[in-house]
Amino acid sequence: MSTQVLLETIKQVAVKGKGILAADESHKTFGKRFDSIQVDNNSTNRRDYREMLFTTSHLNEYISGVILFEETLTQTSTLDGQTLGQVLSNQGIVPGIKVDKGLVNLNDAGETVTQGLDDLAERLESYKKAGAKFAKWRAVYTISECLPSKVAIHANAHALARYAKICQDNGIVPIVEPEVLMDGEHSIERCAEVTEAVLHEVFHELNINNVLLEGIILKPSMVIAGQDCKRPASVDKVAEYTVKILKRTVPSAVPTINFLSGGQSAELATEHLNQMNKLFSNLPWQLSFSYGRALQAPSLQAWKGQASHVEKAQHLLYKRAKLNGLAGQGKYSGE
């Protein structure tokens, strides 16, 4: 493991006022996105859409890294013949790569564990040659009165830690993403309880596997009530509960926490991030964003597969990136 290589990547990505754009949707997820705008889900359209995102003028002012799907890393830009990964690098934006291979069933309760460890080291070598400097692995936890089970919490934490160690051994910074899903009627208090247990186990496993905490990016979900909860929590309450749980579980050695949006609206994800940074100062880690839909949704709806709509779509992406960059400093003041 080259510690210096890892720390240099962290220095490039963990920049105050900047965050990470998650553009690593699978083909299946892309199909859902494109269905909403009546665009065919094929390689050319996927390339055109992501090229539109990545060539947004001055995007590097608020975006320090982009998570790519494997197909995208080596796709060729229509503008200059370079790969889309190189298009990002040329702007000073660090390319990253989604490396997990999705979810598989874990037990009869419908819980899942993430797969993709077997050939990860070999794949990382090819991703590095293509320019990727960090990676992402997502674990998913379902909340109910009795879930997640201890088995699911442990299995996913162990997989996250093994992935992180393999990445670091290959000079790649791992994004550690334990996502506690918003699906359900659970209260914010129940989400806090589950999130604390999940993060505690994740860092226990990271420690056992000798993962360098200074060389990871934590990408957790916020502590938030379920989307069907009859008592939705206020912005202040989400900020307070989230930071409280992070203080209990995340070591100060972790340099940056880049939240996922997890199905929140674009505006609400920004408000929650802003309130955390506004209410709490002198935290040991940076609080930033690694949003997918919460950054892309307005651009996707504006683009609709039309070249004539590119400028408007790029304007909307830049706007959301800027607003979240401000929220990462506690300086967001509304739309």
VOLUM-76444 format. One record per residue (C-alpha): residue number from 1; x, y, z. Coordinates in steps of 0.2 Angstrom, whole numbers. Layout:
<atoms>
+-----+-------+-------+-------+
!   k !     u !     v !     w !
+-----+-------+-------+-------+
! NUM !     X !     Y !     Z !
...
+-----+-------+-------+-------+
</atoms>
This chain:
<atoms>
+-----+-------+-------+-------+
!   k !     u !     v !     w !
+-----+-------+-------+-------+
!   1 !     0 !     0 !     0 !
!   2 !     7 !    17 !    -5 !
!   3 !     0 !    29 !     9 !
!   4 !     6 !    44 !     0 !
!   5 !    -4 !    40 !   -16 !
!   6 !   -20 !    37 !    -6 !
!   7 !   -17 !    54 !     4 !
!   8 !   -14 !    63 !   -12 !
!   9 !   -30 !    57 !   -20 !
!  10 !   -39 !    62 !    -3 !
!  11 !   -31 !    79 !    -5 !
!  12 !   -38 !    81 !   -22 !
!  13 !   -56 !    75 !   -18 !
!  14 !   -59 !    81 !     0 !
!  15 !   -59 !   100 !    -4 !
!  16 !   -70 !   112 !     6 !
!  17 !   -85 !   118 !    -4 !
!  18 !   -83 !   104 !   -17 !
!  19 !   -92 !    87 !   -18 !
!  20 !   -93 !    71 !   -28 !
!  21 !  -105 !    68 !   -43 !
!  22 !  -112 !    50 !   -43 !
!  23 !  -114 !    46 !   -61 !
!  24 !  -112 !    27 !   -59 !
!  25 !  -130 !    21 !   -63 !
!  26 !  -131 !     3 !   -70 !
!  27 !  -139 !     0 !   -87 !
!  28 !  -155 !    -6 !   -78 !
!  29 !  -155 !    10 !   -67 !
!  30 !  -152 !    21 !   -83 !
!  31 !  -167 !    12 !   -91 !
!  32 !  -178 !    19 !   -77 !
!  33 !  -171 !    37 !   -79 !
!  34 !  -172 !    37 !   -98 !
!  35 !  -190 !    30 !   -98 !
!  36 !  -195 !    46 !   -88 !
!  37 !  -189 !    56 !  -103 !
!  38 !  -194 !    44 !  -117 !
!  39 !  -176 !    41 !  -122 !
!  40 !  -169 !    24 !  -128 !
!  41 !  -157 !    16 !  -116 !
!  42 !  -142 !    12 !  -127 !
!  43 !  -124 !    15 !  -126 !
!  44 !  -124 !    31 !  -137 !
!  45 !  -137 !    39 !  -127 !
!  46 !  -129 !    35 !  -111 !
!  47 !  -113 !    42 !  -118 !
!  48 !  -121 !    58 !  -124 !
!  49 !  -130 !    61 !  -107 !
!  50 !  -114 !    59 !   -97 !
!  51 !  -104 !    69 !  -109 !
!  52 !  -116 !    83 !  -107 !
!  53 !  -114 !    82 !   -88 !
!  54 !   -95 !    81 !   -88 !
!  55 !   -92 !    95 !  -100 !
!  56 !  -102 !   108 !   -90 !
!  57 !   -93 !   124 !   -90 !
!  58 !   -84 !   127 !   -73 !
!  59 !   -91 !   111 !   -65 !
!  60 !   -74 !   109 !   -56 !
!  61 !   -78 !   124 !   -45 !
!  62 !   -90 !   113 !   -35 !
!  63 !   -86 !    95 !   -41 !
!  64 !   -70 !    87 !   -36 !
!  65 !   -73 !    69 !   -41 !
!  66 !   -85 !    59 !   -52 !
!  67 !   -90 !    41 !   -49 !
!  68 !   -91 !    32 !   -65 !
!  69 !   -99 !    16 !   -71 !
!  70 !   -87 !     4 !   -80 !
!  71 !   -94 !     7 !   -97 !
!  72 !   -91 !    26 !   -95 !
!  73 !   -73 !    26 !   -90 !
!  74 !   -67 !    22 !  -107 !
!  75 !   -81 !    28 !  -118 !
!  76 !   -74 !    41 !  -131 !
!  77 !   -80 !    59 !  -131 !
!  78 !   -88 !    65 !  -147 !
!  79 !   -79 !    82 !  -144 !
!  80 !   -61 !    78 !  -145 !
!  81 !   -58 !    59 !  -146 !
!  82 !   -53 !    57 !  -128 !
!  83 !   -61 !    46 !  -115 !
!  84 !   -74 !    53 !  -103 !
!  85 !   -62 !    49 !   -89 !
!  86 !   -49 !    60 !   -97 !
!  87 !   -62 !    73 !  -100 !
!  88 !   -64 !    74 !   -81 !
!  89 !   -45 !    73 !   -78 !
!  90 !   -42 !    88 !   -89 !
!  91 !   -53 !    99 !   -79 !
!  92 !   -45 !    94 !   -63 !
!  93 !   -59 !    82 !   -58 !
!  94 !   -54 !    65 !   -51 !
!  95 !   -62 !    50 !   -60 !
!  96 !   -68 !    36 !   -49 !
!  97 !   -76 !    20 !   -52 !
!  98 !   -91 !     9 !   -46 !
!  99 !   -83 !    -8 !   -42 !
! 100 !   -97 !   -18 !   -33 !
! 101 !  -107 !   -31 !   -44 !
! 102 !  -124 !   -27 !   -36 !
! 103 !  -134 !   -36 !   -22 !
! 104 !  -137 !   -54 !   -19 !
! 105 !  -150 !   -62 !    -7 !
! 106 !  -143 !   -65 !    10 !
! 107 !  -158 !   -73 !    19 !
! 108 !  -176 !   -77 !    19 !
! 109 !  -180 !   -60 !    26 !
! 110 !  -175 !   -52 !     9 !
! 111 !  -159 !   -44 !    16 !
! 112 !  -145 !   -43 !     4 !
! 113 !  -126 !   -43 !     4 !
! 114 !  -115 !   -35 !   -10 !
! 115 !  -105 !   -45 !   -22 !
! 116 !   -89 !   -42 !   -32 !
! 117 !   -74 !   -46 !   -21 !
! 118 !   -67 !   -62 !   -30 !
! 119 !   -59 !   -53 !   -45 !
! 120 !   -58 !   -35 !   -38 !
! 121 !   -39 !   -34 !   -37 !
! 122 !   -38 !   -38 !   -56 !
! 123 !   -51 !   -26 !   -61 !
! 124 !   -44 !   -12 !   -51 !
! 125 !   -28 !   -14 !   -61 !
! 126 !   -37 !   -10 !   -77 !
! 127 !   -47 !     4 !   -69 !
! 128 !   -31 !    12 !   -63 !
! 129 !   -23 !    11 !   -81 !
! 130 !   -39 !    20 !   -87 !
! 131 !   -37 !    34 !   -75 !
! 132 !   -48 !    30 !   -60 !
! 133 !   -41 !    35 !   -43 !
! 134 !   -55 !    30 !   -31 !
! 135 !   -68 !    17 !   -30 !
! 136 !   -86 !    14 !   -23 !
! 137 !   -94 !     0 !   -15 !
! 138 !  -112 !     1 !    -9 !
! 139 !  -120 !    -9 !     5 !
! 140 !  -139 !    -8 !     8 !
! 141 !  -148 !   -10 !    24 !
! 142 !  -167 !   -12 !    26 !
! 143 !  -176 !    -5 !    41 !
! 144 !  -191 !   -13 !    50 !
! 145 !  -195 !   -17 !    68 !
! 146 !  -183 !   -32 !    67 !
! 147 !  -172 !   -27 !    53 !
! 148 !  -158 !   -26 !    49 !
! 149 !  -153 !   -42 !    57 !
! 150 !  -136 !   -44 !    65 !
! 151 !  -131 !   -56 !    51 !
! 152 !  -134 !   -43 !    38 !
! 153 !  -125 !   -29 !    48 !
! 154 !  -110 !   -40 !    50 !
! 155 !  -110 !   -47 !    32 !
! 156 !  -110 !   -31 !    24 !
! 157 !   -98 !   -22 !    35 !
! 158 !   -86 !   -37 !    32 !
! 159 !   -88 !   -35 !    13 !
! 160 !   -85 !   -16 !    14 !
! 161 !   -69 !   -18 !    24 !
! 162 !   -62 !   -32 !    13 !
! 163 !   -66 !   -21 !    -2 !
! 164 !   -58 !    -6 !     6 !
! 165 !   -42 !   -15 !    10 !
! 166 !   -40 !   -22 !    -7 !
! 167 !   -43 !    -5 !   -15 !
! 168 !   -29 !     3 !    -3 !
! 169 !   -17 !   -11 !    -7 !
! 170 !   -19 !    -6 !   -25 !
! 171 !   -17 !    12 !   -23 !
! 172 !   -35 !    16 !   -24 !
! 173 !   -45 !    26 !   -12 !
! 174 !   -61 !    17 !    -7 !
! 175 !   -78 !    26 !    -4 !
! 176 !   -86 !    16 !    10 !
! 177 !  -105 !    17 !     7 !
! 178 !  -117 !     9 !    20 !
! 179 !  -134 !    15 !    15 !
! 180 !  -148 !    13 !    27 !
! 181 !  -163 !    14 !    16 !
! 182 !  -177 !    27 !    17 !
! 183 !  -190 !    15 !    12 !
! 184 !  -203 !    12 !    25 !
! 185 !  -213 !    20 !    39 !
! 186 !  -199 !    20 !    52 !
! 187 !  -196 !    35 !    63 !
! 188 !  -180 !    46 !    64 !
! 189 !  -176 !    38 !    81 !
! 190 !  -177 !    20 !    73 !
! 191 !  -166 !    26 !    59 !
! 192 !  -153 !    33 !    72 !
! 193 !  -153 !    17 !    81 !
! 194 !  -150 !     7 !    65 !
! 195 !  -137 !    19 !    58 !
! 196 !  -127 !    19 !    74 !
! 197 !  -126 !     0 !    74 !
! 198 !  -122 !    -1 !    56 !
! 199 !  -108 !    12 !    57 !
! 200 !  -101 !     4 !    73 !
! 201 !   -99 !   -13 !    64 !
! 202 !   -92 !    -5 !    48 !
! 203 !   -78 !     4 !    58 !
! 204 !   -75 !   -12 !    68 !
! 205 !   -72 !   -22 !    53 !
! 206 !   -61 !    -8 !    45 !
! 207 !   -50 !    -9 !    60 !
! 208 !   -49 !   -28 !    60 !
! 209 !   -44 !   -27 !    41 !
! 210 !   -31 !   -14 !    44 !
! 211 !   -39 !    -1 !    33 !
! 212 !   -30 !    16 !    34 !
! 213 !   -44 !    28 !    39 !
! 214 !   -35 !    43 !    33 !
! 215 !   -37 !    35 !    16 !
! 216 !   -55 !    32 !    14 !
! 217 !   -71 !    42 !    10 !
! 218 !   -86 !    38 !    20 !
! 219 !  -103 !    39 !    10 !
! 220 !  -117 !    36 !    23 !
! 221 !  -135 !    40 !    22 !
! 222 !  -142 !    54 !    33 !
! 223 !  -152 !    50 !    49 !
! 224 !  -169 !    53 !    42 !
! 225 !  -187 !    46 !    45 !
! 226 !  -194 !    34 !    32 !
! 227 !  -202 !    41 !    17 !
! 228 !  -219 !    34 !    23 !
! 229 !  -217 !    40 !    41 !
! 230 !  -232 !    49 !    47 !
! 231 !  -220 !    60 !    58 !
! 232 !  -207 !    67 !    46 !
! 233 !  -193 !    76 !    54 !
! 234 !  -188 !    94 !    53 !
! 235 !  -172 !    99 !    44 !
! 236 !  -165 !   104 !    61 !
! 237 !  -169 !    87 !    68 !
! 238 !  -161 !    78 !    54 !
! 239 !  -145 !    88 !    56 !
! 240 !  -144 !    85 !    74 !
! 241 !  -148 !    67 !    74 !
! 242 !  -136 !    64 !    60 !
! 243 !  -121 !    73 !    67 !
! 244 !  -124 !    65 !    84 !
! 245 !  -123 !    47 !    77 !
! 246 !  -108 !    52 !    67 !
! 247 !   -99 !    58 !    83 !
! 248 !  -103 !    42 !    91 !
! 249 !   -96 !    31 !    78 !
! 250 !   -84 !    39 !    65 !
! 251 !   -66 !    41 !    71 !
! 252 !   -58 !    58 !    69 !
! 253 !   -45 !    50 !    57 !
! 254 !   -58 !    49 !    43 !
! 255 !   -55 !    65 !    32 !
! 256 !   -72 !    67 !    24 !
! 257 !   -90 !    62 !    25 !
! 258 !   -99 !    63 !     8 !
! 259 !  -117 !    60 !    11 !
! 260 !  -128 !    50 !    -2 !
! 261 !  -145 !    58 !    -5 !
! 262 !  -154 !    42 !    -4 !
! 263 !  -170 !    47 !   -13 !
! 264 !  -172 !    64 !    -5 !
! 265 !  -177 !    78 !   -16 !
! 266 !  -164 !    89 !   -23 !
! 267 !  -169 !   104 !   -13 !
! 268 !  -171 !    94 !     4 !
! 269 !  -154 !    85 !     2 !
! 270 !  -146 !   102 !     0 !
! 271 !  -155 !   109 !    15 !
! 272 !  -150 !    95 !    26 !
! 273 !  -132 !    96 !    22 !
! 274 !  -132 !   115 !    24 !
! 275 !  -140 !   114 !    41 !
! 276 !  -127 !   102 !    47 !
! 277 !  -113 !   113 !    42 !
! 278 !  -122 !   128 !    49 !
! 279 !  -126 !   121 !    66 !
! 280 !  -110 !   112 !    69 !
! 281 !   -92 !   119 !    68 !
! 282 !   -75 !   111 !    72 !
! 283 !   -80 !    94 !    67 !
! 284 !   -66 !    82 !    65 !
! 285 !   -71 !    78 !    47 !
! 286 !   -78 !    88 !    32 !
! 287 !   -96 !    86 !    29 !
! 288 !  -100 !    86 !    10 !
! 289 !  -110 !    77 !    -3 !
! 290 !  -109 !    63 !   -16 !
! 291 !  -126 !    65 !   -24 !
! 292 !  -133 !    56 !   -39 !
! 293 !  -151 !    60 !   -43 !
! 294 !  -151 !    76 !   -31 !
! 295 !  -138 !    83 !   -43 !
! 296 !  -144 !    76 !   -60 !
! 297 !  -163 !    76 !   -59 !
! 298 !  -166 !    94 !   -65 !
! 299 !  -153 !    92 !   -79 !
! 300 !  -160 !    75 !   -85 !
! 301 !  -178 !    82 !   -86 !
! 302 !  -171 !    97 !   -96 !
! 303 !  -160 !    87 !  -108 !
! 304 !  -173 !    75 !  -114 !
! 305 !  -160 !    68 !  -126 !
! 306 !  -160 !    84 !  -137 !
! 307 !  -143 !    92 !  -142 !
! 308 !  -153 !   109 !  -142 !
! 309 !  -156 !   107 !  -123 !
! 310 !  -138 !   104 !  -118 !
! 311 !  -134 !   121 !  -113 !
! 312 !  -150 !   122 !  -101 !
! 313 !  -147 !   105 !   -94 !
! 314 !  -129 !   110 !   -90 !
! 315 !  -134 !   126 !   -82 !
! 316 !  -146 !   117 !   -70 !
! 317 !  -132 !   104 !   -66 !
! 318 !  -120 !   119 !   -62 !
! 319 !  -133 !   127 !   -51 !
! 320 !  -136 !   112 !   -41 !
! 321 !  -117 !   109 !   -39 !
! 322 !  -115 !   127 !   -33 !
! 323 !  -129 !   126 !   -21 !
! 324 !  -122 !   110 !   -13 !
! 325 !  -105 !   117 !   -13 !
! 326 !  -112 !   132 !    -3 !
! 327 !  -121 !   119 !     8 !
! 328 !  -105 !   111 !    12 !
! 329 !   -99 !   127 !    20 !
! 330 !  -116 !   131 !    28 !
! 331 !  -118 !   145 !    17 !
! 332 !  -134 !   140 !     7 !
! 333 !  -148 !   152 !     8 !
! 334 !  -161 !   145 !    -3 !
! 335 !  -165 !   142 !   -22 !
+-----+-------+-------+-------+
</atoms>
